[in-house]
């Protein structure tokens, strides 16, 4: 579980950096609906990632104790995604729909990039030994 929390901490830094870039883009460019969509989608994506890590901790603890487990919260993560899309559909002039959808996928891209970086680092550490 410690490794998952370390991954969340690293990935949180990456997503925070992306969100700050999106915020700068929203403030300084004429593409405010696009950047607002990215901010909303990425924020919801980060929220979903945080929820998943939290539920995985509870799931792991229940398995260790031999108790029955609940789901990992797919419904609540889907509801957050639907909320973001509903916002974009309700306010199409202010929030770009495709940007929200791209933002919702951001955490998955960050997870894959983080995995690749760590795999390369672990591989180079093994070669040094």
Backbone bond lengths (Angstrom), bond angles and torsions (degrees), N, CA, C in turn:
res aa  C-N    CA-C-N  psi(-1)  N-CA   C-N-CA  omega(-1)  CA-C   N-CA-C  phi
1 X - - - 1.457 - - 1.531 110.73 -
2 X 1.331 115.92 -31.11 1.455 119.79 179.56 1.531 110.60 -62.14
3 X 1.336 116.25 -38.97 1.460 120.17 179.55 1.530 111.60 -63.59
4 X 1.321 116.88 -38.69 1.466 120.72 179.30 1.525 110.14 -65.93
5 X 1.331 117.34 -39.83 1.466 119.97 178.97 1.529 111.18 -68.08
6 X 1.333 116.81 -34.49 1.465 119.69 175.72 1.526 110.35 -66.73
7 X 1.336 116.34 -40.09 1.461 120.14 176.96 1.525 110.14 -62.41
8 X 1.330 117.22 -43.92 1.464 120.96 179.32 1.527 110.76 -60.67
9 X 1.317 116.57 -40.11 1.455 120.50 -179.87 1.527 110.63 -64.02
10 X 1.339 116.82 -45.36 1.465 120.65 178.14 1.524 111.04 -63.28
11 X 1.306 116.12 -47.20 1.459 120.60 -177.49 1.524 111.37 -67.48
12 X 1.315 117.07 -31.05 1.466 120.57 175.96 1.525 110.68 -63.05
13 X 1.330 116.41 -38.40 1.465 120.03 177.47 1.522 110.53 -63.65
14 X 1.332 116.55 -43.71 1.461 120.03 179.95 1.531 111.08 -62.57
15 X 1.323 116.00 -45.67 1.460 119.69 -178.33 1.523 110.71 -68.27
16 X 1.322 117.68 -36.90 1.465 120.51 176.80 1.531 110.47 -62.52
17 X 1.331 115.97 -39.76 1.459 120.06 177.08 1.526 110.41 -62.71
18 X 1.332 116.76 -45.60 1.462 120.40 178.07 1.529 111.41 -61.15
19 X 1.331 116.63 -44.12 1.462 120.17 179.40 1.529 111.21 -61.29
20 X 1.331 116.79 -38.48 1.467 118.81 178.57 1.530 110.74 -67.65
21 X 1.339 117.70 -37.17 1.470 120.18 175.05 1.523 111.00 -63.65
22 X 1.331 116.06 -42.57 1.465 119.92 178.20 1.528 111.11 -62.94
23 X 1.314 116.57 -39.25 1.461 120.79 179.26 1.534 110.58 -64.42
24 X 1.315 116.18 -41.91 1.463 119.93 176.77 1.529 109.49 -63.33
25 X 1.334 117.21 -43.32 1.459 121.16 177.48 1.515 111.96 -61.10
26 X 1.322 116.63 -39.64 1.466 120.97 178.56 1.529 110.60 -64.43
27 X 1.333 116.09 -40.49 1.464 120.05 -175.57 1.528 112.87 -77.34
28 X 1.336 117.73 -30.74 1.459 119.46 -169.63 1.523 115.45 -110.50
29 X 1.307 118.32 -5.21 1.465 119.23 -177.96 1.528 110.24 -119.44
30 X 1.324 116.31 163.93 1.472 118.98 177.14 1.534 112.87 -80.58
31 X 1.340 117.53 1.59 1.468 121.54 -178.48 1.524 111.36 -94.59
32 X 1.314 117.05 46.71 1.462 121.35 -176.34 1.524 113.55 -59.76
33 X 1.337 121.63 -41.71 1.471 119.51 178.36 1.528 113.13 -62.05
34 X 1.330 116.68 -36.56 1.470 120.17 179.26 1.524 109.99 -66.16
35 X 1.321 117.01 -48.91 1.460 119.99 -178.57 1.528 111.95 -68.76
36 X 1.327 117.26 -34.22 1.469 119.16 176.35 1.529 110.25 -65.38
37 X 1.329 116.96 -38.97 1.461 120.66 175.49 1.522 111.28 -62.41
38 X 1.333 116.45 -42.14 1.469 119.82 177.61 1.522 111.50 -64.57
39 X 1.322 116.44 -39.74 1.474 120.22 178.89 1.520 110.31 -63.48
40 X 1.319 117.12 -47.45 1.472 120.64 -179.12 1.526 110.57 -64.21
41 X 1.327 117.08 -48.33 1.455 120.78 -179.02 1.516 112.73 -62.80
42 X 1.324 117.21 -44.03 1.460 120.85 -179.75 1.526 110.83 -68.98
43 X 1.320 117.31 -37.83 1.473 119.89 176.23 1.512 111.75 -62.48
44 X 1.311 116.64 -43.64 1.466 119.95 177.11 1.528 111.48 -67.59
45 X 1.314 116.61 -35.62 1.459 121.21 177.24 1.532 110.33 -63.92
46 X 1.314 116.03 -43.10 1.469 120.01 177.07 1.520 110.94 -64.08
47 X 1.325 116.87 -41.49 1.462 121.43 176.95 1.535 110.34 -59.53
48 X 1.328 116.49 -43.53 1.458 120.69 178.72 1.522 111.68 -63.71
49 X 1.333 116.73 -40.20 1.462 120.52 178.54 1.531 110.25 -65.10
50 X 1.318 116.62 -42.35 1.460 120.92 177.76 1.532 110.76 -61.90
51 X 1.338 116.74 -44.17 1.466 120.80 178.01 1.522 111.34 -60.22
52 X 1.320 117.12 -43.03 1.451 121.24 -178.88 1.523 111.20 -63.35
53 X 1.312 117.50 -43.28 1.465 120.73 179.33 1.526 110.06 -64.49
54 X 1.327 116.60 -41.95 1.463 120.16 178.70 1.525 111.60 -62.74
55 X 1.323 116.48 -44.22 1.464 120.60 179.35 1.522 111.44 -67.96
56 X 1.335 117.03 -34.17 1.466 119.76 177.74 1.522 110.44 -64.83
57 X 1.330 117.00 -36.57 1.465 120.49 176.33 1.512 111.65 -62.92
58 X 1.314 116.86 -45.34 1.466 120.85 177.82 1.523 110.89 -65.42
59 X 1.329 116.35 -38.91 1.462 121.80 179.04 1.526 110.37 -63.04
60 X 1.321 116.43 -45.84 1.460 121.84 179.57 1.527 111.52 -63.33
61 X 1.329 116.17 -41.84 1.460 120.46 179.34 1.527 110.82 -64.60
62 X 1.319 117.50 -41.93 1.466 121.20 179.05 1.526 110.95 -65.11
63 X 1.317 118.06 -39.15 1.462 121.40 178.01 1.522 110.32 -64.64
64 X 1.333 116.70 -43.11 1.465 120.81 179.36 1.525 111.71 -62.23
65 X 1.324 116.88 -35.47 1.459 121.44 -179.54 1.525 112.38 -86.09
66 X 1.314 117.35 -4.96 1.466 121.22 179.12 1.518 113.79 76.36
67 X 1.306 117.19 20.72 1.459 121.40 179.82 1.517 110.10 -91.01
68 X 1.339 115.12 165.73 1.455 119.59 173.61 1.517 108.47 -71.75
69 X 1.314 114.86 151.12 1.454 119.33 -177.07 1.516 111.22 -115.95
70 X 1.317 114.25 153.11 1.456 120.93 174.36 1.513 108.39 -93.54
71 X 1.288 115.30 178.32 1.463 119.67 179.38 1.527 109.91 -70.91
72 X 1.314 115.57 171.88 1.458 120.73 178.45 1.533 112.09 -89.35
73 X 1.328 117.58 10.07 1.457 121.59 172.42 1.514 115.37 84.86
74 X 1.310 116.46 37.41 1.456 119.15 179.77 1.528 111.30 -61.09
75 X 1.312 116.64 -38.43 1.463 120.83 -177.87 1.532 111.62 -63.15
76 X 1.326 117.16 -43.07 1.471 119.42 -179.23 1.528 110.89 -68.69
77 X 1.329 118.03 -35.05 1.464 120.30 177.54 1.527 110.57 -69.54
78 X 1.319 116.84 -38.73 1.467 119.62 176.12 1.523 111.28 -65.75
79 X 1.320 116.80 -38.35 1.463 120.84 179.04 1.533 110.68 -63.07
80 X 1.326 117.17 -38.08 1.463 120.33 177.62 1.530 110.45 -64.59
81 X 1.324 116.52 -40.87 1.464 120.42 178.38 1.531 110.64 -65.38
82 X 1.320 116.73 -42.78 1.467 120.75 178.50 1.529 110.03 -63.31
83 X 1.315 116.86 -37.30 1.458 121.34 177.60 1.525 111.09 -60.16
84 X 1.338 116.58 -45.56 1.466 120.14 178.83 1.512 112.32 -62.69
85 X 1.325 116.46 -43.33 1.465 120.30 179.35 1.536 110.10 -67.15
86 X 1.320 116.92 -39.48 1.470 120.25 178.86 1.528 110.88 -63.11
87 X 1.333 116.96 -38.58 1.466 120.04 176.12 1.524 110.96 -60.92
88 X 1.332 115.28 -44.42 1.469 119.33 -179.51 1.526 111.45 -65.84
89 X 1.316 117.01 -36.01 1.462 120.06 178.75 1.530 111.46 -72.66
90 X 1.312 116.87 -32.12 1.463 121.29 179.93 1.538 111.93 -74.21
91 X 1.322 116.29 -35.72 1.462 121.32 -177.57 1.527 110.39 -124.69
92 X 1.327 118.21 67.19 1.473 120.03 -174.87 1.532 114.30 -66.74
93 X 1.331 118.01 -23.20 1.462 119.77 179.02 1.524 111.73 -75.30
94 X 1.329 116.92 -28.66 1.461 120.83 -176.88 1.531 113.26 -98.88
95 X 1.344 118.15 -26.66 1.472 121.56 -174.35 1.525 108.66 -128.91
96 X 1.304 116.18 123.82 1.462 122.30 -180.00 1.537 109.36 -82.77
97 X 1.332 117.09 123.01 1.464 122.81 -174.56 1.525 112.59 -62.25
98 X 1.319 117.99 -48.02 1.466 120.98 -177.65 1.527 110.67 -62.60
99 X 1.327 116.90 -35.35 1.466 120.67 177.76 1.522 111.33 -65.30
100 X 1.318 116.82 -37.04 1.472 119.95 176.57 1.521 109.83 -62.83
101 X 1.327 116.75 -44.88 1.464 120.55 -179.42 1.529 110.61 -64.43
102 X 1.325 117.28 -42.33 1.473 120.28 176.63 1.530 109.99 -62.71
103 X 1.317 117.03 -41.98 1.465 120.78 177.66 1.517 112.42 -62.23
104 X 1.331 116.89 -36.34 1.465 120.12 178.59 1.526 111.60 -64.47
105 X 1.325 117.20 -26.26 1.467 120.92 179.26 1.524 112.65 -88.26
106 X 1.304 118.04 -5.67 1.462 122.21 -173.91 1.522 112.80 -58.29
107 X 1.317 118.17 -44.48 1.468 119.28 -176.79 1.521 111.31 -63.07
108 X 1.326 117.95 -33.41 1.458 120.19 179.10 1.529 110.59 -68.53
109 X 1.324 116.63 -39.36 1.461 120.44 176.99 1.525 110.02 -65.65
110 X 1.334 116.72 -42.21 1.467 121.05 178.66 1.524 110.28 -63.17
111 X 1.323 118.36 -40.40 1.462 121.64 178.26 1.526 110.08 -61.67
112 X 1.337 117.22 -44.25 1.471 120.23 -179.90 1.524 111.56 -65.08
113 X 1.322 117.44 -43.09 1.463 120.40 179.19 1.522 110.56 -65.00
114 X 1.325 117.37 -42.74 1.463 121.36 177.85 1.521 110.52 -60.93
115 X 1.322 117.27 -41.69 1.465 121.36 178.35 1.528 110.48 -61.80
116 X 1.327 117.24 -44.99 1.468 120.52 -179.99 1.524 111.37 -63.60
117 X 1.310 117.09 -43.72 1.462 120.82 179.37 1.519 110.46 -61.30
118 X 1.323 117.21 -45.76 1.467 120.16 -179.64 1.514 111.88 -67.58
119 X 1.321 117.85 -35.91 1.460 120.64 177.74 1.519 110.31 -64.64
120 X 1.311 117.19 -42.56 1.468 121.02 178.37 1.525 110.33 -65.38
121 X 1.336 117.35 -42.01 1.464 120.48 179.65 1.518 111.45 -65.47
122 X 1.316 117.97 -41.30 1.463 121.46 179.14 1.527 109.62 -65.84
123 X 1.326 116.63 -40.97 1.461 120.70 178.17 1.511 112.23 -62.76
124 X 1.322 117.61 -41.00 1.466 120.03 179.42 1.527 110.88 -71.53
125 X 1.322 118.46 -31.13 1.474 121.24 177.34 1.529 110.05 -68.32
126 X 1.332 118.34 -37.10 1.463 121.36 178.76 1.516 111.54 -68.42
127 X 1.338 117.57 -35.85 1.453 121.16 179.08 1.523 111.56 -67.37
128 X 1.330 117.16 -31.50 1.470 121.25 -178.93 1.519 111.58 -70.68
129 X 1.305 118.04 -25.89 1.466 121.17 -177.10 1.455 109.81 -76.70
